[in-house]
Amino acid sequence: MIILVGPSASGKTEIAKALVALFGFKKFVTSTTRYMREGERDGVDYNFLSVEAFKKKIENNDFIEYVCYNGHYYGTEKRNIDNMTVLIVEKTGLLEFLKLKDPNIITYYLVSEPEILEKRMIIRGDKPENIKIRVENDKIDFDRSIKEKVDMIINTTSNTILDLALLVYNDYKKRVKL
């Protein structure tokens, strides 16, 4: 399984989409209580849940991990782990997956220049007040310690999504039998 982690607008979603489209990976559909953005589909981009439904899944021990990030719950269900799956998580989620010590879970930390991240958030239609909160939260969540825990760090500032997806795929297939 490929895990992508990084600050808001670092390219996680677009790289995951490219891995699915080009190399036959399945997107690990996580669950969230956040609002659905324009163009997103329930069960495809996320499993959009009410807070009550999410908390019921917590009670049933359905998640490998879950987190409250920027005021919304996000969680990964145990039933979705597979070598041909790509998953996007935040720092807390990454730490939970690393506890599994599964050699078939390969982690990639995506980084970019702060100005680029802010521009990307504006382009995708994030509200200015949310951008400020995300930037501040990401400074705390993605400190230096995260870099020591991942298998590979990738700067997404000047590469195309295709180049980045190829980089992840080629590295992954060297590490895991597909």
N, C-alpha and C positions, 0 to 999 in steps of 0.2 A: 504494500500500500504506500502511496505517495502522500506525504503530509506537507502542505504549504502553510507557512506562518509568516506574518509580517504586519507592519502597520497598515492602517487604513489607506486604500488606494495604491498599494505597492504592486498590484498586478495579479494578486492571488486568483481572483475569479476569472480573469481573462486567460491566464495560463491554464487553469483547470479546464476551461471550456475547450481550449486548443488541444489538450491532452486527450480529451474525450473525442473530439471530432477527428483528430489525425491518427490516433494510436489505439483507439478502441477501449480506452478506460471508461469506467462508470464513475459518475460523480457520486460521492458519498453524500447523500442528502441529509443534512443536519436539520434539527428542529430549532425554531426560534419563536419568540413572542413579539418581535419587532414588526412594524408595519411593512406591508408589501410595497416595494418600489414599482414604478411604472415598468411594464414589460416582464415582470417576474411572474412565475406560475407556482402555485401551491403543489408540492410533491415533486417538483422539478428543480427549482432553485433552492427552496427550503420547504420543510413541513411547517407551515405557519399555524401556530397553536395559540389558544388563549392561555393566559397565565394559569388558569385553573387546570386545563388539560396538561400543561407542562408539569405542574406540580404533582399531578396524579402519576405521570411517568417517573418522576423522581421517587415517589413513594413505592412504585413497583420495581425499582432498581433496574430500569430499562437503559440507563445511560452509562457509558464508559466514563464520561465526564460531562459536566455542565457548568456554566458560568453565567453570572450576570455582568454584562459588559455594556457600557453606555446606557444603562437603564433597561436593558432587555435581556431575557434569558436566551442562551444558546446551548444546545446539547447534541452529543453524538451517541446514537443508539448502538448497542453491542451487535445487533443483527446485521450490520452493514460492513463488517471487516472483510476484505478480500484483496488479493495481490493486484488485481486490475482495477483498483479503486483509487481515486484521488480525493483528498479531504483537505479542507481549509479549516484551521483552528487558530485560536488566540493562544497566548503564552500559557495560560492555565491548562488548556486542553492539551497542548504539546507535552507539558510535564506529566499529565496523566497517561498519555500514550507511551511515553518513554518508560514509565514504570512497568509496562507490559514486557519490556526487554525482548521484543519480537524482532529478529534480524531482517524480517521482510517488511518492516515499516521503516521507510527512508524519509528523512526530514530535510526540508529546504526552507531557509530563511531568506525572504525577499526584502530587499532594502532599496531605497531611492532617496534622492535629495529632498529635504523638507518642502522646498518651494514647489517641486514637481508634484509631490503628494497633494499639497493644497490645491494646485491647479486641476489635478485629476478629480478631486472631490467636487470642485466647482463645476467642471464639465459634466459630471454625472448627475448633477442637480441636488447635491446635499445643501441643506440650509446653512447659511453663514454661522449661526450660533452652534450648530452641530459640528461644523468643521473645527471651530475653535476648541470645543470639548474633546473631539477625537484627537487632535494634534497634542493637546496637553496629556490626555490619557495614554497615548502611544509613547510619549517621552518616558513615562513611568513604566509601562508594561514591557517595552522593548529596550531594556537597558543592555549593558554590555554582557551580562551573564547569559542571555539567550544565545548569543553567538557561539558559546562554548558547548552548547548542548545539541546543536543540529549537525547533520551530516555535511551540508554544503550551504554556503552563503552566496546569494546571487544578487548583483546590483541590476535593477530593472530600469535605470534611468535612460539609457540610450539604445537599448536593444529592442528589436521588434518582438511582438508576442510570439511569432513563429520561431524566431531564434531562441527565445527563452524556453519555449515548450520543447524544442529539440534538445537544448542543453539538459533540461530536467530528464527527458525521456532517455537520452543516451547514457547519462550517469546512472539512472535507475536500472536500466537493463544490464549494466555492468555489475551491479550489486545484487540483483534479485533474478532468479530464473522465472521467466514469463511462460 
